[in-house]
Amino acid sequence: GGNLNQISRVELMHKLARTEQPTSVPVTDMFRPNIPTTTSCLVQLKNMFNREYETEPGWDIELRDDVKSECEEKYGPVLSIAIEKDSTVSFIIRI
């Protein structure tokens, strides 16, 4: 499936219903909301480490660098990466 807007969704529902489209309301006269299309790509990786076992100094920097290089290989440049080591033991990555 692709992205459906209100008009294409109505057209699809009529096709699936196997009936003729109503002639009383043309599809072009339907309300079209203005939806902003800004996108961003945030990835959250959970359960990447266990604080009980991570005791060496700098473990978080080493793990962050490993995760960053792996993400760059698979998804492209990483704009930022943060480790939430005190709360949810996860990474937040902006690609």
ABEGO torsion letter per residue (X at the ends): XBBBBAAAAAAAAAAAAGBBBBAABBAAABBBBBBBABBBBBBBBBGABBAAABABBGAAAAAAAAAAAAAAAAAEBBABBBBBAABAGBBBBBX
